[in-house]
């Protein structure tokens, strides 16, 4: 069944007006009719089965009829990737959503290829990925910021993990409940950025042995390790 993200509250039998873009997508792209149903979510009220009601020319309402899933809570896991080439960064946004990150902090670092991000387009990618992956939330996309600003804004109780291109002595082998993974650009972290990170007591350097990973590969690899740690019992 088609899933759609809505920004409006979802309450039993209370109609929600679709945007022009959503109407076009459901009517002309997915070929739905007013007799069809779909699933909707908004990140706070769970998932609902909705019926379609035509209320005017090129205008539809959707009406919540049955809650199919209650809202769940997402653990704080922030992915903090340096800005890289557009297509590769789009891929990071999509896969990070599928891997259930709660927050995304795009970072403008010394060796970043790009200096800005189309926030509206990025939000659209996150929403579409959440719709397709059956998430009940959309990751919170933060504004682009430099590393110093990021270190000031990231929650104080979150442990930081940053990936090193070269072999490193890892000071922590188990992941905390609240984590932030910092991914450098293809040119690596600048010396001053490594100094900022190493000065953080809660920051831990991580290294994948054998090969040097591309930025987008590193992002997915570390998120996969985090997901694995959530259902693999830790040895006592």
Secondary structure, 3 states (H helix, E strand, C coil): CCEEECCCCCCCCCEEECCHHHHHHHHHHCCCCCCCEEEEECCCCCEEEEEEEEEECCEEEEEEEEEEECCCCCCCEEEEEECCCHHHHHHHHHHHHHCCCCEEEEECCCCCCCCCCCHHHHHHHHHHHHHHHCCCCCCEEEEEECHHHHHHHCCCCCEEEEECCCCCCCCCCCCCCCEEEEECCCCCCCHHHHHHHHCCCCEEEECCCCCCCCHHHHHHHHHHHHHHHHHCCCCC
